[in-house]
Amino acid sequence: MNRKGFTLVEVIVAIVVLEVGLLGVVGTLVLAAGNMRRAVSLERAVTEVELVYDSLTSAPSSGSGTASVPGGRLRWSVSTDGTVRVDALASSDSVLFTVLGRAVPVAAP
């Protein structure tokens, strides 16, 4: 028997295999987009924490405070012995990360 072309079953099997592969690619793209969004948000939080930490360590004083930033809040405190703590909080008030250090006394001119 001389056949030309594909049978209907072969075409359906090929379409199903292609569809499964495409769904895997789309799922990977969705996960990658979510990870990228979280990475950008975390990078922004790190930048904000660096700014607050640098300002607190350069001018020794004691006290605490909070500030709203895109995607969450920053909370900081400086103890009387010069220990600086800066917390980056998510919008749900869960701590994303914490930076600890000591204020460096600035020499008088």
CYANA upper distance limits for C-alpha pairs under 8 A (distance plus 0.5 A):
  6 PHE  CA     10 GLU  CA      6.70
  6 PHE  CA     11 VAL  CA      7.16
  7 THR  CA     11 VAL  CA      6.97
  8 LEU  CA     12 ILE  CA      6.72
  9 VAL  CA     13 VAL  CA      6.64
 10 GLU  CA     14 ALA  CA      6.64
 11 VAL  CA     15 ILE  CA      6.70
 12 ILE  CA     16 VAL  CA      6.69
 13 VAL  CA     17 VAL  CA      6.72
 14 ALA  CA     18 LEU  CA      6.66
 15 ILE  CA     19 GLU  CA      6.50
 16 VAL  CA     20 VAL  CA      6.70
 17 VAL  CA     21 GLY  CA      6.89
 18 LEU  CA     22 LEU  CA      6.71
 19 GLU  CA     23 LEU  CA      6.64
 20 VAL  CA     24 GLY  CA      6.87
 21 GLY  CA     25 VAL  CA      6.94
 22 LEU  CA     26 VAL  CA      6.67
 23 LEU  CA     27 GLY  CA      6.56
 24 GLY  CA     28 THR  CA      6.73
 25 VAL  CA     29 LEU  CA      6.77
 26 VAL  CA     30 VAL  CA      6.76
 27 GLY  CA     31 LEU  CA      6.84
 28 THR  CA     32 ALA  CA      6.60
 29 LEU  CA     33 ALA  CA      6.62
 30 VAL  CA     34 GLY  CA      6.88
 31 LEU  CA     35 ASN  CA      6.72
 32 ALA  CA     36 MET  CA      6.59
 33 ALA  CA     37 ARG  CA      6.75
 34 GLY  CA     38 ARG  CA      6.84
 35 ASN  CA     39 ALA  CA      6.59
 36 MET  CA     40 VAL  CA      6.68
 37 ARG  CA     41 SER  CA      6.78
 38 ARG  CA     42 LEU  CA      6.58
 39 ALA  CA     43 GLU  CA      6.54
 40 VAL  CA     44 ARG  CA      6.72
 41 SER  CA     45 ALA  CA      6.78
 41 SER  CA     71 GLY  CA      7.50
 42 LEU  CA     46 VAL  CA      6.65
 43 GLU  CA     47 THR  CA      6.78
 44 ARG  CA     48 GLU  CA      6.85
 45 ALA  CA     49 VAL  CA      6.61
 45 ALA  CA     69 VAL  CA      8.27
 45 ALA  CA     88 ALA  CA      7.20
 46 VAL  CA     50 GLU  CA      6.59
 47 THR  CA     51 LEU  CA      6.89
 48 GLU  CA     52 VAL  CA      6.86
 48 GLU  CA     69 VAL  CA      8.23
 49 VAL  CA     53 TYR  CA      6.38
 49 VAL  CA     74 LEU  CA      7.72
 49 VAL  CA     86 VAL  CA      7.28
 49 VAL  CA     87 ASP  CA      8.25
 49 VAL  CA     88 ALA  CA      7.43
 49 VAL  CA     99 VAL  CA      8.42
 50 GLU  CA     54 ASP  CA      6.42
 51 LEU  CA     55 SER  CA      6.75
 52 VAL  CA     56 LEU  CA      6.65
 52 VAL  CA     86 VAL  CA      8.22
 53 TYR  CA     57 THR  CA      6.59
 53 TYR  CA     84 VAL  CA      8.03
 53 TYR  CA     86 VAL  CA      7.18
 53 TYR  CA     99 VAL  CA      8.40
 54 ASP  CA     58 SER  CA      6.56
 55 SER  CA     59 ALA  CA      6.95
 56 LEU  CA     60 PRO  CA      7.05
 56 LEU  CA     61 SER  CA      8.12
 56 LEU  CA     78 VAL  CA      8.18
 56 LEU  CA     84 VAL  CA      7.73
 56 LEU  CA    103 ALA  CA      7.45
 57 THR  CA     84 VAL  CA      7.64
 57 THR  CA    102 ARG  CA      7.16
 57 THR  CA    103 ALA  CA      4.50
 57 THR  CA    104 VAL  CA      6.31
 58 SER  CA    103 ALA  CA      7.05
 58 SER  CA    104 VAL  CA      6.81
 58 SER  CA    105 PRO  CA      7.83
 58 SER  CA    106 VAL  CA      7.58
 59 ALA  CA    103 ALA  CA      7.97
 59 ALA  CA    104 VAL  CA      8.46
 59 ALA  CA    105 PRO  CA      8.02
 59 ALA  CA    106 VAL  CA      7.96
 60 PRO  CA     82 GLY  CA      7.23
 60 PRO  CA    103 ALA  CA      6.23
 60 PRO  CA    104 VAL  CA      7.54
 60 PRO  CA    105 PRO  CA      6.84
 61 SER  CA     78 VAL  CA      7.36
 61 SER  CA     80 THR  CA      7.93
 61 SER  CA     82 GLY  CA      7.83
 62 SER  CA     77 SER  CA      7.82
 62 SER  CA     78 VAL  CA      5.17
 62 SER  CA     79 SER  CA      5.74
 62 SER  CA     80 THR  CA      5.92
 62 SER  CA     82 GLY  CA      7.69
 63 GLY  CA     77 SER  CA      6.11
 63 GLY  CA     78 VAL  CA      5.71
 63 GLY  CA     79 SER  CA      7.12
 64 SER  CA     75 ARG  CA      8.03
 64 SER  CA     76 TRP  CA      5.86
 64 SER  CA     77 SER  CA      4.42
 64 SER  CA     78 VAL  CA      6.61
 65 GLY  CA     75 ARG  CA      6.35
 65 GLY  CA     76 TRP  CA      5.97
 65 GLY  CA     77 SER  CA      7.01
 66 THR  CA     73 ARG  CA      7.39
 66 THR  CA     74 LEU  CA      5.89
 66 THR  CA     75 ARG  CA      4.84
 66 THR  CA     76 TRP  CA      6.79
 67 ALA  CA     73 ARG  CA      6.14
 67 ALA  CA     74 LEU  CA      5.68
 67 ALA  CA     75 ARG  CA      7.16
 68 SER  CA     72 GLY  CA      6.72
 68 SER  CA     73 ARG  CA      4.88
 68 SER  CA     74 LEU  CA      6.83
 69 VAL  CA     73 ARG  CA      5.81
 69 VAL  CA     74 LEU  CA      7.53
 71 GLY  CA     90 ALA  CA      6.92
 71 GLY  CA     91 SER  CA      6.38
 72 GLY  CA     88 ALA  CA      7.98
 72 GLY  CA     89 LEU  CA      6.06
 72 GLY  CA     90 ALA  CA      4.99
 72 GLY  CA     91 SER  CA      4.79
 72 GLY  CA     92 SER  CA      8.27
 72 GLY  CA     93 ASP  CA      8.02
 73 ARG  CA     88 ALA  CA      6.71
 73 ARG  CA     89 LEU  CA      5.62
 73 ARG  CA     90 ALA  CA      7.07
 73 ARG  CA     91 SER  CA      7.47
 73 ARG  CA     93 ASP  CA      8.24
 74 LEU  CA     86 VAL  CA      7.49
 74 LEU  CA     87 ASP  CA      6.24
 74 LEU  CA     88 ALA  CA      5.32
 74 LEU  CA     89 LEU  CA      6.44
 75 ARG  CA     86 VAL  CA      6.28
 75 ARG  CA     87 ASP  CA      5.63
 75 ARG  CA     88 ALA  CA      7.11
 75 ARG  CA     89 LEU  CA      7.95
 76 TRP  CA     84 VAL  CA      7.88
 76 TRP  CA     85 ARG  CA      6.00
 76 TRP  CA     86 VAL  CA      4.78
 76 TRP  CA     87 ASP  CA      6.66
 77 SER  CA     84 VAL  CA      6.45
 77 SER  CA     85 ARG  CA      5.88
 77 SER  CA     86 VAL  CA      7.16
 78 VAL  CA     82 GLY  CA      6.60
 78 VAL  CA     83 THR  CA      6.07
 78 VAL  CA     84 VAL  CA      5.07
 78 VAL  CA     85 ARG  CA      6.96
 79 SER  CA     83 THR  CA      5.83
 79 SER  CA     84 VAL  CA      7.25
 82 GLY  CA    102 ARG  CA      5.88
 82 GLY  CA    103 ALA  CA      5.55
 82 GLY  CA    104 VAL  CA      8.39
 83 THR  CA    100 LEU  CA      7.78
 83 THR  CA    101 GLY  CA      6.28
 83 THR  CA    102 ARG  CA      4.98
 83 THR  CA    103 ALA  CA      6.83
 84 VAL  CA     99 VAL  CA      8.44
 84 VAL  CA    100 LEU  CA      6.13
 84 VAL  CA    101 GLY  CA      5.62
 84 VAL  CA    102 ARG  CA      5.95
 84 VAL  CA    103 ALA  CA      7.00
 85 ARG  CA     98 THR  CA      7.49
 85 ARG  CA     99 VAL  CA      6.24
 85 ARG  CA    100 LEU  CA      5.12
 85 ARG  CA    101 GLY  CA      7.17
 86 VAL  CA     98 THR  CA      6.17
 86 VAL  CA     99 VAL  CA      5.66
 86 VAL  CA    100 LEU  CA      7.08
 87 ASP  CA     95 VAL  CA      7.03
 87 ASP  CA     96 LEU  CA      7.97
 87 ASP  CA     97 PHE  CA      6.52
 87 ASP  CA     98 THR  CA      4.95
 87 ASP  CA     99 VAL  CA      7.01
 88 ALA  CA     95 VAL  CA      6.40
 88 ALA  CA     96 LEU  CA      5.99
 88 ALA  CA     97 PHE  CA      6.08
 88 ALA  CA     98 THR  CA      6.84
 89 LEU  CA     93 ASP  CA      5.66
 89 LEU  CA     94 SER  CA      5.96
 89 LEU  CA     95 VAL  CA      5.02
 89 LEU  CA     96 LEU  CA      5.99
 89 LEU  CA     97 PHE  CA      8.03
 90 ALA  CA     94 SER  CA      5.95
 90 ALA  CA     95 VAL  CA      6.87
 90 ALA  CA     96 LEU  CA      6.75
